[in-house]
Amino acid sequence: MQIDSSKIKQIDKKTALALLITLIFWASAFAGIRAGLKSYEPGHLALLRFLVASAFLIIYGAYRKVRLPEKKDLPMILLIGFLSVTVYHSLLSYGEVTVTAGAASLIIGSGPIFTALLASFILKEKLKSWGWIGIFISFFGVALISLGEGGGISFDPRAILILIAAFSTSLSFVLQKPYLKKYKYVDLTAYTIWGGTLFLLIFTPGFINDIRTASIDSTLSIIYLGIFPAGIAYLTWTYALAKMPVSILTSFLAVSPFLSIIIAWAWLGEIPGSISIIGGVIAILGVMLVNMKGR
């Protein structure tokens, strides 16, 4: 499927603003996770983050009068929440124990590749030969990032967790899109986060002790993650998803890693290794090739 450039030109200012807010907040999340991991276990970090996000959406949802979903839609809504919140954020948190914020964002930036693959196999959208070449290039770049995070020529297995997280969230985007014809973006965002948070309760053991012993800086970082990159950014992303084709919207995520590297440097003084950066550039070029020449 060739991307229609006229659709990109037709993005209204409100949708463009929603997308910009999403990209900035999501880019900052990688550094925020690394800051939170200084005092919290990965699972506890994800749980606290989405308890905060859930509370935020309970308040905002009451103001916006979020309605309950239909019973027949609950299994799919819970699956979307499980993929986009539970799987994605728990694996990302565990991955960032050793993978730098910038490198993690570069791996997640390969997400549109998974969207293209899923569209090919699930929605039967054909990819041109350039698309498959772009996918190969992107995964080669991700492999370089993994090697770079392992210390030059060694492999960091936690990078695989982040790659699985990228696949999980891409699948959730594809599954979520049809329901935006039926539900308001605020409603669907609330369902997704509340459902995903329920599954994160498996990390309850030891959770209270982590809160008690954590530094205030780490706790504030996670509260920030819950309100802004989770609560607000998920609302703005779902709004944009309701207005734009999923393949076009996810292609903009290729911009996020470069913002993440700048934020991680400013926040943590952390910069990915040269091999990881080279791999990231290659991965993003692969994403661009798929979206510009491969559909």
C-alpha positions as CSV (number, residue, x, y, z in Angstrom):
1,M,0.0,0.0,0.0
2,Q,1.5,3.3,-1.1
3,I,1.2,6.1,1.5
4,D,-1.0,8.9,0.1
5,S,1.0,12.1,0.7
6,S,-2.3,14.1,0.4
7,K,-3.5,12.4,3.6
8,I,-0.4,13.8,5.4
9,K,-1.0,17.3,4.1
10,Q,-4.6,17.1,5.3
11,I,-3.6,16.7,9.0
12,D,-5.4,19.4,10.9
13,K,-3.7,21.6,13.5
14,K,-5.3,19.9,16.4
15,T,-4.2,16.4,15.3
16,A,-0.7,17.7,14.5
17,L,-0.5,19.2,18.0
18,A,-1.7,15.9,19.6
19,L,1.0,14.0,17.7
20,L,3.7,16.5,18.7
21,I,2.7,16.3,22.4
22,T,2.8,12.5,22.1
23,L,6.2,12.4,20.5
24,I,7.8,14.7,23.1
25,F,6.3,13.0,26.2
26,W,7.0,9.5,24.8
27,A,10.6,10.5,24.0
28,S,11.1,11.7,27.6
29,A,9.7,8.4,29.0
30,F,12.9,6.4,28.3
31,A,15.0,8.7,30.5
32,G,12.3,8.8,33.1
33,I,12.3,5.0,33.3
34,R,16.1,4.9,33.8
35,A,15.7,7.5,36.6
36,G,13.0,5.5,38.3
37,L,15.0,2.2,38.0
38,K,17.6,3.7,40.4
39,S,15.3,2.9,43.3
40,Y,12.5,0.6,41.9
41,E,12.3,-2.9,40.6
42,P,11.2,-2.9,36.9
43,G,7.8,-4.5,37.6
44,H,7.1,-2.1,40.5
45,L,8.1,0.9,38.4
46,A,5.5,-0.2,35.7
47,L,2.8,-0.8,38.3
48,L,3.3,2.5,40.1
49,R,3.4,4.4,36.8
50,F,0.1,3.0,35.7
51,L,-1.6,3.2,39.0
52,V,-0.8,7.0,38.7
53,A,-2.1,7.0,35.1
54,S,-5.2,5.1,36.0
55,A,-6.0,7.6,38.8
56,F,-5.4,10.5,36.4
57,L,-7.8,8.9,33.9
58,I,-10.4,8.2,36.6
59,I,-10.5,12.0,37.4
60,Y,-10.3,13.1,33.8
61,G,-12.8,10.3,32.7
62,A,-15.3,11.5,35.3
63,Y,-15.0,15.0,33.8
64,R,-15.4,13.7,30.3
65,K,-18.2,11.3,31.3
66,V,-16.5,8.1,30.0
67,R,-19.1,5.4,29.3
68,L,-18.7,1.7,30.0
69,P,-17.7,-0.5,27.0
70,E,-20.1,-3.2,25.6
71,K,-19.6,-6.6,27.2
72,K,-18.9,-8.2,23.8
73,D,-15.9,-5.9,23.3
74,L,-14.3,-6.5,26.8
75,P,-12.1,-9.5,25.7
76,M,-10.5,-7.5,22.9
77,I,-10.2,-4.3,25.0
78,L,-8.5,-6.3,27.7
79,L,-6.1,-7.8,25.1
80,I,-5.3,-4.4,23.8
81,G,-4.6,-3.2,27.3
82,F,-2.5,-6.3,28.1
83,L,-0.4,-5.7,24.9
84,S,0.0,-2.0,25.0
85,V,0.4,-1.5,28.8
86,T,1.3,-4.8,30.6
87,V,3.6,-6.4,28.1
88,Y,5.1,-3.3,26.5
89,H,5.8,-1.3,29.7
90,S,7.0,-4.2,31.9
91,L,9.4,-5.5,29.2
92,L,10.6,-2.0,28.5
93,S,11.3,-1.4,32.2
94,Y,13.2,-4.7,32.5
95,G,15.1,-4.0,29.3
96,E,16.2,-0.6,30.4
97,V,17.9,-2.1,33.5
98,T,21.0,-2.4,31.2
99,V,20.0,-0.8,27.9
100,T,20.5,3.0,27.8
101,A,17.5,5.3,27.4
102,G,18.6,6.4,23.9
103,A,19.3,2.9,22.7
104,A,16.0,1.7,24.0
105,S,14.2,4.5,22.1
106,L,16.1,3.5,18.9
107,I,14.8,-0.1,19.2
108,I,11.3,1.1,19.9
109,G,11.7,3.3,16.9
110,S,11.7,0.2,14.7
111,G,8.0,-0.4,15.8
112,P,6.6,0.8,12.4
113,I,8.4,-2.2,10.8
114,F,6.2,-4.5,12.9
115,T,3.1,-2.5,11.9
116,A,4.0,-3.1,8.3
117,L,4.5,-6.8,8.8
118,L,1.3,-7.1,10.8
119,A,-0.6,-5.2,8.1
120,S,0.9,-7.6,5.5
121,F,-0.1,-10.8,7.3
122,I,-3.3,-9.8,9.1
123,L,-4.8,-7.1,6.9
124,K,-3.4,-8.7,3.7
125,E,-1.7,-5.4,2.7
126,K,1.1,-6.3,0.3
127,L,4.7,-5.0,0.6
128,K,6.8,-4.3,-2.4
129,S,10.3,-5.7,-2.6
130,W,11.7,-2.4,-1.3
131,G,9.5,-2.9,1.8
132,W,11.1,-6.3,2.6
133,I,14.6,-4.8,2.0
134,G,13.7,-2.0,4.4
135,I,12.6,-4.5,7.0
136,F,15.9,-6.4,6.7
137,I,17.9,-3.2,7.0
138,S,15.9,-2.1,10.1
139,F,16.5,-5.4,11.9
140,F,20.2,-5.3,11.0
141,G,20.3,-1.8,12.7
142,V,18.5,-3.2,15.8
143,A,21.1,-6.0,15.9
144,L,23.9,-3.4,15.9
145,I,22.1,-1.5,18.8
146,S,22.0,-4.8,20.8
147,L,25.7,-5.4,20.2
148,G,26.6,-1.8,21.1
149,E,24.7,-2.0,24.4
150,G,26.5,-5.2,25.2
151,G,29.8,-3.4,25.3
152,G,31.2,-3.0,21.8
153,I,31.0,-6.6,20.4
154,S,29.0,-8.4,23.0
155,F,25.3,-9.0,22.9
156,D,22.9,-7.5,25.5
157,P,19.9,-10.0,25.8
158,R,17.7,-7.4,27.4
159,A,17.6,-5.6,24.1
160,I,15.4,-8.5,22.9
161,L,12.9,-7.7,25.6
162,I,12.6,-4.2,24.2
163,L,12.2,-5.6,20.7
164,I,9.4,-7.8,21.9
165,A,7.9,-4.7,23.5
166,A,8.0,-2.9,20.2
167,F,6.2,-5.8,18.5
168,S,3.5,-5.8,21.3
169,T,2.7,-2.1,21.1
170,S,2.6,-2.3,17.2
171,L,0.1,-5.2,17.4
172,S,-2.0,-3.2,19.9
173,F,-2.2,-0.2,17.4
174,V,-3.5,-2.5,14.7
175,L,-6.1,-4.1,17.0
176,Q,-7.2,-0.7,18.5
177,K,-7.8,1.1,15.2
178,P,-11.3,-0.4,14.4
179,Y,-12.6,0.3,17.8
180,L,-12.1,4.0,17.4
181,K,-15.0,4.0,15.0
182,K,-17.2,2.9,17.8
183,Y,-15.7,4.5,20.9
184,K,-14.5,8.0,21.7
185,Y,-10.7,8.3,22.0
186,V,-11.0,9.2,25.7
187,D,-13.1,6.2,26.4
188,L,-10.8,3.7,24.6
189,T,-7.7,5.2,26.2
190,A,-9.2,4.8,29.7
191,Y,-10.3,1.2,29.0
192,T,-6.8,0.4,27.7
193,I,-4.9,1.8,30.6
194,W,-7.3,0.5,33.3
195,G,-7.3,-3.0,31.7
196,G,-3.5,-3.1,31.4
197,T,-3.0,-1.9,34.9
198,L,-5.1,-4.8,36.2
199,F,-2.6,-7.3,34.7
200,L,0.3,-5.3,36.2
201,L,-1.0,-6.2,39.7
202,I,1.1,-9.4,39.4
203,F,3.9,-7.1,40.5
204,T,2.2,-6.3,43.9
205,P,4.6,-8.4,46.1
206,G,7.2,-6.1,47.5
207,F,5.6,-3.1,45.9
208,I,4.9,-1.1,49.1
209,N,8.5,-1.8,50.4
210,D,9.9,-0.3,47.2
211,I,7.9,2.8,47.7
212,R,9.0,3.2,51.3
213,T,12.7,2.8,50.5
214,A,12.8,4.7,47.2
215,S,14.4,8.1,46.7
216,I,12.1,11.0,46.2
217,D,13.7,11.7,42.8
218,S,12.9,8.2,41.5
219,T,9.3,8.4,42.8
220,L,8.7,11.8,41.3
221,S,10.1,10.5,38.0
222,I,7.6,7.7,38.0
223,I,4.7,10.1,38.9
224,Y,5.8,12.2,35.9
225,L,5.8,9.0,33.8
226,G,2.3,8.2,34.9
227,I,0.7,11.6,34.3
228,F,2.5,12.8,31.2
229,P,4.0,10.0,29.0
230,A,1.2,7.6,30.1
231,G,-2.0,9.5,30.9
232,I,-1.8,12.6,28.7
233,A,0.3,11.1,25.8
234,Y,-1.9,8.1,25.5
235,L,-4.9,10.4,25.2
236,T,-3.2,12.5,22.5
237,W,-2.0,9.4,20.6
238,T,-5.4,7.8,20.6
239,Y,-6.9,11.0,19.4
240,A,-4.4,11.1,16.5
241,L,-5.0,7.4,15.8
242,A,-8.7,8.1,15.4
243,K,-7.9,10.8,12.8
244,M,-5.1,9.2,10.8
245,P,-4.3,5.9,9.1
246,V,-2.3,3.7,11.5
247,S,0.6,3.1,9.1
248,I,1.1,6.8,8.5
249,L,0.8,7.7,12.2
250,T,3.3,5.1,13.4
251,S,5.8,6.3,10.8
252,F,6.2,9.5,12.8
253,L,7.6,7.5,15.7
254,A,10.9,7.4,13.8
255,V,11.4,10.9,15.0
256,S,11.1,10.0,18.7
257,P,14.6,8.3,19.2
258,F,16.5,11.5,18.4
259,L,14.4,13.5,20.9
260,S,15.0,10.7,23.4
261,I,18.8,10.8,23.1
262,I,18.8,14.6,23.6
263,I,16.5,14.3,26.7
264,A,18.5,11.4,28.1
265,W,21.7,13.4,27.7
266,A,20.2,16.5,29.5
267,W,18.4,14.5,32.2
268,L,20.9,11.7,32.9
269,G,24.1,12.7,31.1
270,E,23.6,9.4,29.2
271,I,24.5,8.9,25.5
272,P,24.4,5.5,23.7
273,G,27.6,4.1,22.4
274,S,28.7,4.8,18.8
275,I,27.7,1.3,17.6
276,S,24.2,1.8,19.0
277,I,23.8,5.2,17.4
278,I,25.0,3.8,14.0
279,G,22.6,0.9,14.4
280,G,19.8,3.3,15.3
281,V,20.4,5.4,12.2
282,I,20.3,2.3,10.0
283,A,17.1,1.1,11.7
284,I,15.4,4.4,11.1
285,L,16.5,4.4,7.5
286,G,14.9,1.0,7.1
287,V,11.7,2.3,8.6
288,M,11.7,5.3,6.2
289,L,12.4,2.9,3.2
290,V,9.4,0.8,4.1
291,N,7.1,3.7,4.5
292,M,8.3,5.7,1.5
293,K,9.0,3.0,-1.1
294,G,7.8,-0.3,0.3
295,R,4.0,0.0,0.5
